[in-house]
Each structure stands twice: as structure tokens, then as C-alpha cells.
Amino acid sequence: MATQDDIERYIEEGIASLDPKYREKIDNVAILLEDEPSREVREREGLGPDETLLGLYHGVPLSERGDGYGIGETLPDTITLYRNPILEEAQETDGDVARVVRETIWHEFGHYFGLDEHEVRKRERIRDGE
């Protein structure tokens, strides 16, 4: 079973695996690790009892930031990864927690760069050769 330290290392590796031309544009983003999505997050995202999230981006996408973004105090955007759903997903597939974390990081940074869910999934299929 992957430990907290393992998952934190996988997060770092996932960020490092992003294409450098995108990675260098990342600014003002905090990566959080929580066990499960909160009740409030579940409600806001419209999740049913048997649904969950592996990760969640919250903030102002890079593509929507205007000239005034960051003037004054601007809280960082957040990407939250959910430990238990990630471990469950890995167990249900190939057991590779690092892969699930890496894919979740890729997915959530897609949202950070302004892609909606449909576009992120489309690009995932292209990336995966489907």
C-alpha cells in the first residue's frame, strides 16, 4: 500500500512529467492531498453516492486570467488529490498508484490551463493513442 510519503513523491514526479513548455507556465497553484472529497465538494460537483473524484482543480484558469490577475493578494489556485479514491482506482486497474497520480495531475492541470472536462478527456484519449 502506498504511504503518504509515496503519494507526495508521485505528485512531484507527476508535475515533473508535464511537458516543460506547460510546466514553466504554472504559477500560483497549491497542490493539496486529502483522504476523500468533503460533503460540500461532493454536493457542489453533483456526485452520487457511488461516485467520487480522484482530483479537483479550483481557481481561475490560466486562459481566463486578465491583466489584473495577481495584483494585490491573490490566493493560489488549488489542485486537490484524493488519496483513498486514487488508491481504490489503482487497485481496481493495474495496481500502479504512481500512474493514477500522474494521470490525475495531468487531468487537473488541463483544467488549470483552461480545458473543460470534455476537452481534457478528448486530449487524454489522444495522449493514450485511442
Helices and strands as residue ranges (DSSP letters): H 4-16, H 20-23, E 29-34, H 39-44, E 55-58, G 62-64, E 77-82, H 83-92, H 97-112, H 117-127
